[in-house]
């Protein structure tokens, strides 16, 4: 079974399927021990790979190379990849989607923003004319073989949100995402206009959307939840705290408990599991 089919089956199961945002191989190694699915977040990748905000700096070869490393280490996990606007051009978007599917990505998210783009929960977003986005989306849908395609709108005008969500649901895209949803009421409204099409909800700390549990999302009819940055923000907070403490201690490392602390041994064990995952991966057929 292909990676796309496996993700599609997970989305179709009862409840809300969680996909955890990862930003490098180490964060993915930690996430893989807790969840079956990962989200390759543009926000996280721009921050970790370039040290830049998520406003359009990502070059598609860098993203493809990262996903290839992820798939090599995590042959059993779902990998949903944020490809922003398809890197502007429709032909480039198609090339990237074909390449990602060849290396084992489970799915992609294609947005309708125009440049300069913004994080989905930031102010100042602008969207392409709907016909222009739909043309790009249809080209991507035509070249994918079995990969899951999430159609995303970043519209902010209320009438435009519903109009675009309904139009996206009418395409052959597998899932619809309206990013930056501000309330439970709006989840209800979007769920109504997309009909039976699976719905994705994006949660990000400090974002515009309400914090909701998987059970609450399931009750709202949300099929997939992506958590864009829990690893990135937790790492930021932990590193800042650890280095502040190291400075206060005049460079003396804190006391270390080998049973519960993360040191050389625990880190090595974590990374060794990536070798085991690769060696024991089931044979992939039908892709």
N, C-alpha and C positions, 0 to 999 in steps of 0.2 A: 504494500500500500504506500502511496506517495505521502510526502510530508503535508501537502495541501489537503489531501483527503483525510488524514488523521486530525488535522486542526478543524476541518469542516465537521467531522463527526463530533469532536469535543464541543463545538459551538452548538450543535443540534441537541446535545444532551440537556436534560432538565437542569435548571440553575444557571448561575453566572460563572463563566470560565475566566479565571484570573490569569493575566500575563504580566510578569514583573519586569519593570524597566531595568536594563543593565547597561553599563557604560564602558566596561573593559572586561578582559578575561577573568580577572580576579573577582570582580563583583558578580559575574556570571557563575563562577565556581561556587560562591556562597549561595546565590539564589537557587541554583540547581538542586541543592540539598533540601530546599523547602517547597518548591513549586515545580510543576511539570511544564510550564510555559514561560517563555521570556519575550519581552518586547524590546526591540533594539531602538531605543529612544533617540531621536534627533537632538533633543535638548542635551541628553547625557553625552552623546558622542561628540557633539560640537564642544562641550565643556572639557571632556577628558582628552580628546585627540588634538584639538587646536587651542584650547584655553580661551575660547571665544563664545559669545552668546549665540543663541539659536535664531539667527537672523539671515541665514542663507549662505554660510561659509563652507558647508560640507561639499566636498568633491566626491562624485559618485564612485570612482575607483577605490577611494579610501573606505567608504561604507561597504562595498562589495568584499574587499579584502578582510574587513573585520567580521562580516557574516560568515565568510569561508572558514576563518579560524574558529568561530563559535561552533559551526556545524561539525568541524573535525573533533572538537572536544566534547560536544553534547549531542550525540547522534539520536538520542531518544526524545529530546525536548522540542516543543513547538517553538518556532522562531518567527515572530511577526515583526516586520521591518518597516520603519518609518522612512519613506523616500521623499518626504516633503512634497514639492510640486512636480516631482519627476525630473528635477534638475532643469527646470524651465521648459525645455523643448520636448514635444511629444515623441519624436524619434528617439531622443536620448532616454526618455522614460521607458519606452518599449525595449530598448537595448538593455537597460538596467534590469528590468523585470525578467527578461529571458535569462540574463546572466545569474540573477539571484535564484531563479528556479533551478537552473542547472547545478548550482552548488548546494541546494537543499534548503533554501528558505521556505517556510511554511506559508507565508503570506506577506503582503505589502499594504501600506496605507498610502493612498494618493489624495492629496488635498487640492482645494480649488483656490488657494491664495495666489495673488500676484505679487511680484517683487516691488519693493523690498518686503520680504516675508517676515513674520513674527512668530514667536511661540504662540500656540493656540489659546493660551490664557492671558496673553498680553493685550494691551490696548493698541489701537492704531492698525488693526488688520484690514486689508483690502482683498476683495475677491475678484476673480476673473469673471467676465460675462459667462453666464451659465452655459450657453451653446459652445463656447470655446473650451470650457472644462469638460463638458460631456463628450466632445470630439476626442479630446486627449484620453479620457477614461475609456471610451469605446475602442480606441487603438490598443490600449493596454490589455483590455479584456480579450481582444482578438488574438494577441500573441501569447498570453499565458496558456499553459496546457492544463494544469490542475491546481495551480496556486490559488490560495484565497486572496481576493482583492477587496479591500475595505475602501469604500468611497466616502471621502470626508469633506464636509463643508465647514468653513470658518466664517460664514455669514453672521452678522451681528444685528441687522435689521429684523424685527420680529416676523414680518410678513415674508421676507426673503428666506429666513431660516426654514419656515414651513414649506415654502414653495420648492426650495432646493432639496430638502429632505425627501419630499414626495417624489421629485424627479429622479433622485439618486436611487430610491427604492424601486423605481420602475425599470432600472437597467439590470444587466446581468451581474452586477457587483454582488458579492456574497453577503456583505455586511455594510451597514450605514453608520457613520460617526458624525455627529454634530458636536464640534469641540467648543468648550467654554460654556456649556449649559449651566445656567445660573440657579436653577431651582428644581425641586421635585415636580412642581406643576408643569414645568417645561419638558421634563422627561415624559410625563403623561401625554402632553400635546404632540411631541415628536413620535412617541410610540404609536399614537393613533394615526398619524399621517403616513408612516412607513408600512403600515399594515403588518403582514406576516414576515417581512424581511428582518433578519437578525439585526440587533442594535448593539452598538459598542459605546461604552461610557469611559471617559478619560479622567482619572483622578490624579491630581498633582498638588503637593503641599503648597499652601499659599495661593492656589489658583482660584478661579472664579466659581467652580462647581462645589456643591455641598459634599461633605464627607459622609459616605454611605457604606454600610456593610454589604457583604455579598448577599446576605439574606434579603436585605432591603432592596438591593438592585434586582434580585430575582423576582421579588414581588412586583416590581415596577415593569417587568418584562424586558429587562436588559440581559442580553445573551453573553456579552464579553465585557470585561473590565480590564483596562490597561492602567498600570500604576507606573507612571513615567519615570519618577525620580527617587523612590524610597532609598535605593542603595547609594545614589550620588549624594543626596542631602545628609544621610546618616554618616557617610564617610567624611563629608565636610565638617560636620559637627564633632565627630570623634577625633579627627586629626587636629582640628583647632584646639580641642580640649587637651589632647595628649601633649601637643607641642607647647601649649601655655604652661602645663604642669612641668614639663621638662625644663623650661626656662626658669620657672620659680625654684626648681630643685638644683639650679646651677649645673645642669647637664647630667645629674645622676638619674639613671633609669629607675622607675618605680619598682617596688618589690613585685616578684612574679610568682604566681601559683601555677605549677606545672599541670595540675589537675584541671583547672578551669580557665587559665589564661591562654591567650593566643601568642605563641612564640614560634620559634623555628620548627619545632616538632609538629605542632598543630597546623601550621601553615603548609608544611610539606605534605602532611597527610591529606589535607584538602586538595592539593594540586595533584597528588598521586591518584586520586579518584578519577580525574579526567582521563588518565591512561586506561584505567579499568573500564570506564564507560565506553571508550572507543573499542577496546578488545572484545567486549561482550555485546556490542550493538547487534540487533537483529538484522537479518538480510533485508535490504530495501528492494521492493519489487513494485512494478507498475508505474514508475516515475518516468 
